[in-house]
Amino acid sequence: MNLNRKGRAALVLALVAVVAMAFRVSWNALRDIAHTVGADDTAATLYPFVVDGLMALALVATLVLADDDRKFALRVLGTYTLASLVLNYVHGLVPELHGATVDWGRLADWDPANWALVLLATSLPVGSIYFGSDLVAKVLHHHPATVPDPIPALHTNAEESTETIGYRSTPDLPESTPPPALPAAVRVPDPVAVDVLKSTAELKPPPTAPVPVNPIVRSAVAAESVRARRATGRVPAVARPTRSRRTPDQLLDEARKVTAGWPDAKLTAEGIRLAVHTSPVNARRLRDTLRAERAATAVI
């Protein structure tokens, strides 16, 4: 439930009023307890502020702090609340405390209980100094985590999106969605007998509006490189070279003419192949034949 500014202010004022009345009720009990443990009139008057005042400080720190610091403030608040409750309970059990007729430093007849109560009553002011300083330091050094602002568009369209979702929900609709309307049936006119011998007027097509055609925009496109496809199968006769194939004798005669002035060291298969323009196999065969002829000529 979201409270407006006036509602929050009224709630805080009501809390302050309740705390003030509770403090006034606990005032007499804590003051009489302070007189019993040896406090003078001024100290006894300030003693209720020490106990109940630290409770109010711990309550404020609980609302401000977070995580472990908040747990610490809650422990301090619970401890001092329990201590104030015990001292008020003892004050109600011992009527002599009301008239200050009890012995000095005597809060209970049983010695262990009396020692514990005196230790509790005298240690509360010292604890208020320690815990109060620690709580104030934690509050002053507390830095609340900053929450990033949401997108402004979400604030703008929040109500609109909520209404849209509300109308889309089927249970929220006042009545079911009506079925889709069917198109009205068109009555076809009855057929009329037409005399074939009579000429009928030529029907002209109705004028039609020209349809705009978007112009074609030519854009420069990078030309794709086309790889030459390797020839497969037999080569057609048109693509074959026109030079006739030479016979072995013709190759030998041509090789003799080309290598007539060559020395024996230059007579190699590679040189003959380049000079005669033949295959490596024919070049080697021509080399061997020419070397054999030169060897035979040298012997004679």
Disulfide bonds with the S-S distance in Angstrom:
none
